[in-house]
């Protein structure tokens, strides 16, 4: 097993990371979904004592992945933010200024409700529903009405926070986030660790890679 694992689509080389990122080597692009920046802050505001360190750890992981892969582009397939602006979003914007040469592109998700001014000030390129680069189509929710891949296109999405259950002896089972590749699309794990998962059931010809602690494990 490995912290990093390859997956090939046509001539494109993708590297899955146990840090819940996907690196597209051909385009030097790091692909992530569902960061939910500001979520822990909203929980604290509601009186639920979620430590801010949870969010800071997410930012540190993102930084380490950008530096490790030497990524020139960051593609976020939805839910960069969680809701209205709070101090954690200000922290993200300051973090963004440390990478002026990094091209950041966001395909808006259902939680991305900030004013356009905020994205502009953070130097983030925004697409309302989809973004195309070469033979890949990026969307937030694969089920969005009107989303359809063109000939030869492959779709990358987020939104559902895919997970897989592994059963042991008796009735014991554990759930883990995963990368879920079908013949026509890939659903990425939520980057934020402060999220739940939705169990996916792979069919014949599909690939599921579970993230178990610091390893990417093919199932």
C-alpha positions in Angstrom: 0.0 0.0 0.0 1.1 3.6 -0.5 0.5 7.2 0.5 0.3 7.9 -3.3 -1.3 5.7 -6.0 -1.6 6.2 -9.8 -4.6 6.0 -12.0 -4.4 6.4 -15.8 -7.2 7.8 -18.0 -6.2 7.7 -21.6 -2.9 9.5 -21.8 -3.5 11.4 -18.5 -1.6 10.4 -15.4 -3.4 11.0 -12.1 -1.9 10.6 -8.6 -4.2 10.0 -5.7 -2.9 11.1 -2.3 -3.9 9.9 1.2 -4.3 13.7 1.9 -7.5 13.6 -0.2 -6.0 15.3 -3.2 -5.7 14.3 -6.9 -2.7 15.5 -8.9 -3.0 15.7 -12.6 0.5 15.4 -13.7 0.0 16.3 -17.4 -1.3 19.8 -16.4 0.6 20.2 -13.1 -2.8 20.7 -11.5 -3.9 19.7 -8.0 -7.6 18.8 -7.9 -9.6 18.9 -4.6 -13.3 19.0 -3.6 -15.3 20.2 -0.6 -12.8 22.2 1.5 -15.8 23.8 3.4 -13.7 26.7 4.6 -15.4 28.3 7.6 -17.4 25.3 8.7 -15.7 24.9 12.0 -16.2 28.6 12.7 -19.9 28.3 12.1 -20.1 25.4 14.5 -18.3 27.4 17.2 -20.7 30.3 16.6 -23.5 27.9 17.3 -22.0 27.0 20.6 -20.4 23.7 19.5 -16.8 23.6 20.6 -15.0 22.5 17.5 -11.3 23.7 17.8 -10.0 26.0 15.1 -7.0 23.7 14.8 -9.1 21.4 12.7 -9.3 24.0 10.0 -5.7 25.1 10.4 -4.7 21.5 9.9 -6.7 21.4 6.6 -4.9 24.5 5.3 -1.5 23.0 6.3 -2.3 19.8 4.4 -3.3 21.8 1.3 0.0 23.8 1.5 2.1 20.7 1.8 0.4 19.1 -1.2 0.9 22.1 -3.4 4.6 22.2 -2.4 5.1 18.5 -2.7 3.7 18.2 -6.2 5.0 21.7 -7.3 1.5 22.4 -8.5 1.0 25.3 -10.8 -2.8 25.2 -10.8 -5.4 24.4 -8.1 -8.8 23.2 -9.3 -11.5 23.1 -6.7 -14.7 21.3 -7.7 -17.1 23.0 -5.4 -17.7 24.0 -1.8 -14.5 25.9 -1.2 -16.5 27.7 1.5 -19.2 26.6 3.8 -21.5 29.6 4.2 -21.3 33.3 4.9 -17.9 34.9 5.6 -16.2 34.5 8.9 -12.7 34.8 10.3 -11.6 31.4 8.9 -12.3 32.7 5.4 -10.1 35.7 6.1 -7.4 33.3 7.1 -7.8 31.5 3.8 -7.5 34.7 1.9 -4.3 35.6 3.7 -3.0 32.1 2.9 -3.9 32.6 -0.8 -1.7 35.7 -1.0 1.3 33.6 -0.1 0.9 31.8 -3.5 0.5 34.7 -6.0 1.7 32.5 -9.0 -0.7 29.7 -8.3 -3.7 29.7 -10.6 -6.8 28.9 -8.6 -10.0 27.9 -10.3 -13.3 27.2 -8.5 -16.4 25.5 -9.9 -19.1 26.8 -7.5 -20.8 24.3 -5.2 -24.1 24.7 -3.3 -22.3 26.1 -0.3 -20.3 28.8 -2.3 -22.6 31.7 -1.7 -20.1 34.6 -1.1 -20.2 37.8 -3.1 -18.2 37.8 -6.3 -16.1 40.6 -4.8 -14.7 38.1 -2.2 -13.5 35.6 -4.9 -12.0 38.5 -6.9 -10.0 39.8 -3.9 -8.8 36.3 -3.3 -7.7 36.0 -7.0 -9.9 33.0 -7.6 -11.3 32.3 -11.1 -14.9 31.2 -10.8 -17.1 29.1 -13.0 -20.8 28.9 -12.1 -21.5 25.2 -13.0 -18.6 23.6 -15.0 -15.0 24.1 -16.1 -13.3 22.3 -19.0 -9.6 21.8 -19.4 -8.5 19.5 -22.3 -10.5 16.3 -22.1 -11.6 16.8 -18.5 -14.8 18.4 -17.3 -15.0 19.6 -13.7 -18.4 20.0 -12.0 -19.5 20.0 -8.3 -22.5 17.7 -8.4 -22.5 15.0 -11.1 -26.3 15.0 -10.9 -26.7 18.7 -11.8 -29.3 19.1 -14.5 -27.8 19.8 -17.9 -24.4 18.5 -17.1 -23.2 16.2 -19.8 -19.7 15.3 -21.0 -18.8 15.9 -24.6 -17.3 13.2 -26.8 -14.1 11.9 -25.2 -14.6 13.9 -22.0 -14.2 12.6 -18.5 -16.0 14.2 -15.5 -14.6 15.0 -12.1 -17.0 15.9 -9.3 -17.3 16.2 -5.5 -20.4 17.0 -3.4 -21.4 13.6 -2.0 -18.2 13.0 0.1 -17.9 9.4 -1.1 -17.0 6.7 1.4 -16.7 2.9 1.5 -17.4 0.4 4.2 -15.0 -2.5 4.9 -16.5 -5.4 6.9 -14.5 -7.5 9.3 -15.5 -10.6 11.2 -19.0 -10.8 12.6 -20.9 -7.5 12.1 -18.0 -5.2 12.5 -17.4 -2.6 9.8 -15.5 0.6 9.3 -16.1 3.5 6.9 -13.4 5.4 5.0 -13.4 8.2 2.5 -12.5 7.2 -1.0 -11.8 8.0 -4.6 -14.6 6.6 -6.8 -13.8 6.1 -10.5 -16.5 5.0 -12.9 -16.1 4.6 -16.7 -17.4 8.2 -17.2 -16.7 10.1 -14.1 -14.7 10.3 -10.8 -16.1 11.5 -7.5 -13.4 12.9 -5.2 -13.3 12.5 -1.4 -14.0 15.7 0.6 -10.7 17.4 1.3 -11.9 18.6 4.7 -11.7 16.0 7.4 -14.5 17.7 9.2 -17.2 16.0 7.0 -19.1 12.8 6.9 -19.2 10.3 4.0 -21.9 8.8 1.8 -21.4 5.1 1.0 -20.9 4.2 -2.6 -21.3 0.8 -4.2 -18.9 0.1 -7.0 -20.2 -1.9 -10.0 -18.2 -4.1 -12.3 -15.6 -2.2 -14.2 -15.4 0.6 -11.6 -12.6 1.4 -9.2 -12.7 2.4 -5.5 -9.6 3.5 -3.6 -10.1 3.8 0.1 -8.1 6.3 2.2 -7.1 4.4 5.3 -5.0 6.6 7.7 -1.9 7.4 5.6 -2.5 5.0 2.7 -4.5 4.8 -0.5 -5.8 1.3 -0.8 -7.4 -0.2 -3.9 -10.5 -2.3 -3.1 
